[in-house]
Amino acid sequence: MSPTPWYREPWPWLLMSGPAAVLVAGAVTTWIAFASADGLVVDDYYKQGLSINRRLAREEVARSMGLSALVSFPDGKIRVELNGQAPEAIFVHLAHATRAGHDQRLRLAPAGGAYEAALPPLVPGRWTMVIEDPRGSWRIVKEGVEARLKEEAL
C-alpha cells in the first residue's frame, strides 16, 4: 500500500482553515472600515468647540425675544408657526444624530401665517431641528425629533 499525498488527507486542510478564515475576516473588516465614513467625527473639532458660545448666544437672543416655534408635518411638508418676529423666510436645519450625510437644510417661505416647505423623505433615527432667521441673529433648537413624527406637532 502506497502512502497518500498530503493534500488528500483531511487534517492539513482542517488545520489551515482556521488561519485562512481569520485572514478573510480581517480583510473584510478592513474593507468595511475604509469604505464607511464615521459620521460622529469632524475634522475641525477645535473650531467647532470655539463657536459653541456664539451658538448659545443666538439661542439666548431667541429666548429674550420671546420666540417659540410650533412645528408640524402635514402632507409631506414641514410647517413652522412662529410667535413674535416675522422674518421674510426662515431656515430649518434637520441634523441626523449619527450620519451627517442625511442632514437637510430647508428654506421655509411664508404661507398663511406660518412658514412651509416640502419635506424630503427622512431616514429613521433621531434628529435635531434648528430653526433660524436668514441673518443668523437667533435660533431655536429642538432636540430628539424622530423621523416618524411627520404627522404630529412638536
C-alpha positions in Angstrom: 0.0 0.0 0.0 1.5 3.3 -1.1 1.1 6.4 1.1 -1.4 9.1 0.0 -0.2 12.6 -0.8 -0.6 15.2 2.0 -3.3 17.2 0.1 -5.6 14.2 0.1 -5.6 14.0 3.9 -8.3 15.9 5.8 -6.0 17.0 8.8 -3.8 19.6 6.9 -6.9 21.3 5.5 -8.7 21.3 8.8 -5.6 22.9 10.4 -5.3 25.5 7.7 -8.9 26.5 7.7 -8.7 28.5 11.0 -5.9 30.9 9.9 -7.5 31.2 6.4 -10.8 32.2 8.0 -9.0 34.8 10.2 -7.3 36.3 7.1 -10.6 36.6 5.2 -12.4 38.1 8.2 -9.6 40.6 8.7 -9.7 41.7 5.0 -13.5 42.1 5.2 -13.2 44.2 8.4 -10.5 46.4 6.8 -12.7 47.0 3.7 -15.7 47.9 5.9 -13.6 50.3 8.0 -12.2 52.2 4.9 -15.5 52.1 2.9 -17.8 53.6 5.5 -17.3 57.0 6.9 -17.7 57.8 10.6 -20.4 60.4 10.9 -19.5 61.2 14.5 -16.0 62.6 13.9 -15.5 66.1 12.5 -12.3 67.4 11.0 -12.4 70.9 12.7 -13.4 69.9 16.2 -11.4 72.7 17.7 -13.1 75.4 15.6 -16.5 73.9 16.4 -15.7 73.9 20.1 -14.8 77.6 19.9 -18.0 78.5 18.1 -20.3 76.9 20.7 -20.6 80.1 22.7 -21.8 82.0 19.6 -24.5 79.4 19.0 -25.6 79.5 22.7 -25.7 83.3 22.4 -28.1 83.0 19.4 -30.4 80.7 21.4 -30.4 83.3 24.2 -31.4 86.0 21.7 -34.4 83.9 20.7 -35.4 83.4 24.3 -35.0 87.1 25.1 -37.2 88.0 22.1 -39.8 85.6 23.4 -39.6 83.4 20.2 -41.0 79.9 20.2 -42.0 77.6 17.3 -44.8 75.1 16.8 -43.6 72.6 14.2 -45.9 70.2 12.4 -45.5 67.8 9.4 -48.8 67.8 7.4 -49.0 66.1 4.0 -45.3 65.7 3.3 -44.5 69.3 4.3 -42.9 70.9 7.2 -44.9 73.8 8.8 -43.4 76.2 11.4 -45.6 78.7 13.3 -43.5 81.4 15.0 -44.8 83.7 17.6 -43.1 87.1 17.7 -40.9 88.4 15.0 -41.9 87.5 11.4 -38.8 87.5 9.0 -39.2 87.2 5.3 -38.2 83.5 5.5 -36.7 81.0 7.9 -34.2 78.2 7.6 -34.7 74.8 9.2 -31.7 72.5 9.5 -32.5 68.9 10.2 -29.4 67.1 11.5 -29.3 63.3 11.8 -27.8 62.2 15.1 -25.1 59.9 13.7 -25.0 60.4 9.9 -24.2 63.9 8.6 -24.8 62.7 5.0 -28.5 62.6 5.7 -28.8 66.2 7.0 -31.3 68.5 5.4 -31.3 72.3 5.2 -34.6 73.8 4.1 -35.7 77.3 3.3 -39.3 77.9 4.5 -41.4 80.6 2.9 -44.3 82.4 4.4 -47.6 80.6 3.8 -50.8 81.6 5.6 -49.4 83.0 8.9 -46.7 80.3 9.1 -43.7 79.0 7.1 -43.9 76.0 4.9 -41.7 73.9 2.6 -41.8 70.4 1.1 -40.1 67.8 3.3 -37.9 65.3 1.6 -38.1 61.7 2.9 -36.1 61.3 6.1 -34.3 58.1 7.2 -35.4 56.7 10.5 -33.5 57.9 13.5 -33.0 60.7 16.0 -32.9 64.2 14.5 -32.1 67.7 15.8 -34.0 70.6 14.3 -32.5 74.1 14.2 -34.8 77.0 13.2 -33.1 80.3 12.4 -33.6 83.5 10.6 -31.8 84.3 7.3 -29.3 86.7 9.0 -28.4 84.2 11.7 -29.2 86.5 14.6 -31.3 84.0 16.5 -32.1 80.3 16.5 -34.4 77.8 18.2 -33.2 74.2 18.7 -35.5 71.2 19.2 -33.6 68.0 20.2 -34.7 64.4 19.7 -37.1 64.8 16.8 -38.0 61.4 15.4 -38.4 60.8 11.7 -41.7 59.2 12.2 -43.2 62.4 13.7 -44.3 63.6 10.2 -48.0 63.8 11.2 -47.6 65.1 14.8 -46.9 68.6 16.1 -43.8 69.1 18.2 
